[in-house]
Amino acid sequence: MTVKPFLKWVGGKRQLLADIAPLVPNEFSRYIEPFVGGGAVFFHLSEQITAQQIPSVINDINPELVNCYQMVKTQTDDLISLLKSHKHDKNYYLEIRNLDRKEGGLSALSPLERASRFIYLNRTGFNGMYRVNSKGLNNVPFGRYKNPSIVNEDVLWASAKALIDTQISNHSFEDCLSSAGKGDFVYLDPPYVPLNHTSYFTSYMTNGFTMIDQKSLAALVTEMDKRGVVFVASNAFVPAVKELYRGFRQIEVKAKRAINSHGQKRSAISELLITNR
């Protein structure tokens, strides 16, 4: 049974799994994902990874997200209990959201409390966005949900099982990929190159992900290819990305990505999958 992500995630890859799956090798020695986000691809492959006893590494630059994965993995029962204490109310939401503004910030909370806060905000905030301002403070507005699912025990337990033998890290993508070698399979889902100058609707981390980072990633992918690493990458369907990955197989796919409060107004746009398979 395919494991579902326990988080909603803007730009998540659940709707592209049918396009990504055929590009995944039948066998590989290790799975590495340096921009894990909501983990749709990792969880989709978790049954294969577990069955074949393949070592796996998931990584993200967001420390709150990484802590959340750690708590789901190691303190599932306690996390579920804490999630059940939350309520769906705008004033309560703002109170929980604004804990990062109080003395001591998030460091005043235990890792378990931070993970509970992260999932609660993810399940009840606008469109499952994660956005911080220039001071690193969460500023996602209250979501328009009648009865959001704050805690899904089955999904959390399945996620914990999938994460049992997985290494979870909070490093740069360069550090995460430094040991990738022949036989490894890497899935890359970096922040996308914007379609236009107004496309940066969110600041995922305060330092952003620039075109310099995009170029560094593309250069690293070329190095990994020479080392025998098999990879699949996703990014925006724009000339800049096509040029960065010139020489690799490029596949146009469709996904609904527009950030709009009305689902019927979200239109499918082209995205790009890049691979050396």
N, C-alpha and C positions, 0 to 999 in steps of 0.2 A: 504494500500500500504506500502510495506517495505521501511523503510528509509535507504538510502545508507550513508556510512561514507563520510565525506567531506575531509578526508585526505587519502593519500596513506600510507600504513604502512607495513614495513618489518615484516614478521611474522604475519600479520593480519589474522583474522579468517573467512573471508568471504567464503573461499572455504571449510571450515569445518562446516558451519552452518547446513548443512543437517545432520551431525553427532551429533552436539551439541543439536539441537532443541528437539529431542525426550527425552533428559535427563532433560529438564526443567520442573519443576512441573506445573500443570495446574493452581494452585493457590499458592500464597505465600504472606506473609505480607509485605516484603520489598526486594528490589533488591540492592545488593552491589557488586561493581566491583573495587577492589583496584589497579589493573594494567590496566587502561582503554585503553591506547595506542590509536589506531585508532577507537576504540569503535564499531567494527562490531557486536559483540554480543548484546551490549546495544541497538544499533539502530535497530537491528533485532527484539528485544523484546519490543521496545518502544510502538508499537501499543497496545500490551497486557497490558503493564504497565500503559499507559494512560487510556485505556478503563476500567481497574479495579481499577483505582486511587491508584496505588501501589506507596508508597514512594520509591525513588531511590537515591542511592549515587554512584557517580563515582569519582575515585581518581587516581592520578598518582604522582610519585616522581619528575617528570619533571615540573618545574615551568612555562616554556614557553608553554608547551602543555596545562597545566591547565588554564593559562591565555587565551590561544586561545579558549578553550571551553567557558570560561566566556564571552568573547567578541562575539562569535557566538550567545550565549544565550541572551545577554543584548543589544548589539549594532550591530545587524545584518545589518541594512541598511547602517550605516556609514562604516562598515567593507567591505561590497560589493563595495561601492564607492571607498574606498582606494585601494582595490585589482585591480580595473579597471585601476588604474594609473600605474601599473607595466608593464614591457615589457620583452619579451623573447629575451634576448641577453646575451652572455657570460660575457662581461665586466660589464654590469649592474648587472648581477647575483652576480658576485664577489664583487661588490660594496655593494650590499645589505647584502650579507653573512658576509662581513667584518665589518659591523657596530658594532659587538660585540668587535672589537679590538680598536675602537676609544675611546677617553676620555669620561669617564662616562659609557662606555659599553652600554648594553641594558637598564640600568637604566635611560639613557638619553632620551630614547624613551617613548612615552605614551603607556599604555596598548594596545590601539587600533593599534598603529604603530607596536608594537611587534607582535601582532596577525597577522597583515597583512604580516609582514616579515616572520613569521613562515609558513603560508600557501603558500606564494610565493615560498619559498625555498623548501617546501615539494612537490609542483607541478612541479617544474622545475629542482630540484637537482637529482643526480644519484639514480634511483630506489626508490625514496621516502624515502631514508635513513635519520635517525637522528643520527648524530655522532659528538662527541666533543673530542678534544684532552685533554691532561693532565691539561691544563689551563682552560678547560671548553669552548673553542672556537670552533664554528662550522667549520668543515673542509671537508664537503661533496662536491665533485666536481660537476661541471655543468653537467646536464643530456643530453643525446643524443635524444632529442625530436624535431620533426619538428614543431609541433603546439600544445604545451601542453595546457590543459584547466586550466587556472589560477584561474578563478572564475566561479562557477556554481551556479547561483542564486537560482534555484529551490532546489538544494541539501542543500544549506546553510539555506534557509528558513524552509525546512522540518526538518533539524537538530535543528534549534532554537526552533521550535514547540515541538520537542521531549524532549528538555532540559528545558522547561518552569518550571516544578516543580521538577527538579532534583538538588540535592545538589552536588556541584563540589568542591572537596578538594585537597589539596597538602600536604599530610601527608605520613608517613611511612605506609607500609601495616599493621603493628602491630596496629598503632593508628586507622587506618581506620576500622579494623575488631574488635576493642575492644568491641564494643557494639552489635555485631552480636549475635542474639539469636534465640530461637525456632520460627520456621515458616519463617525465612528469607531464601532467596536464594542468594548464593554467587557464582559468576563466577571468577575464578582465572586464569590469563594468565601471569605468571611471566616471566622474561627473562629465556630462556631455559638453562638447563644443557648442556654444549657443547658436541657435538658428538665426538670430538677429540680435541687435543691441539691446532689446528689451526682454530677452529670454531668461535672464538671470532673476527668476522669481524668488529665489531663496539663497541664503548664505548658509551652506551646510556647516562649514567651519569658518571662523573669522578670517583666516588667511586665504580662503578660496582655492580654486584650482585653475591656474592660468594656462595660456597657450605655451608658455615655457615648460610647464609641467606636462602638457600634452605631447610636446616634442620630445621631452626626456623619456616619457613612457614609450613613445613609438621607437625611439632609439634602443631602449632596453628590450623591447619586443624583438627587434632585429637581432640583437645579441643572443637572446634566448633561442631564437630560431636556429642560429648557427650552432648552439649547444645541444640541439636535439630536443628542445622543449616543444610540445604540441600546445597550441593556444587557440582560444576563441576570444575575440574582443567585441564589445558592442559600443557604438558611439552614434553621433548624429550623422545623418545623411547629408553632408555638406562637402563642398570641394576641398576645404582645408583638411578634413579627415581623410578623404580619398587620396590626397597627395601624400599625407604623412605615412600612409600604409600602402603606397604604390609598390607593386610587386607581389603582394599577398592577395589571396582570393577574397573578393568582396561581394557580399550578398545583400540586396535590398530587401527589407522586411517592413511590414506595416504594424503600427501600434498606436493605441489611443493614449496620448500623453498630455493633451491640453489641460491646464489647471483651471477648472471651471466648477463652480458649485453645483451646476446642473449637468448631470451625466450625459443627457441627450445632446448637449452642446459640445461635447468632446469629440473631435474628429480624428480619424486615423491619419497618421503622418508616417513618412518613410524614415526608417532607421537603418543603420549599417551594421552588419556582422562581418568581422574580418577574421580570417583563419589561415593557417598554413597546412590545413588538411585538404 
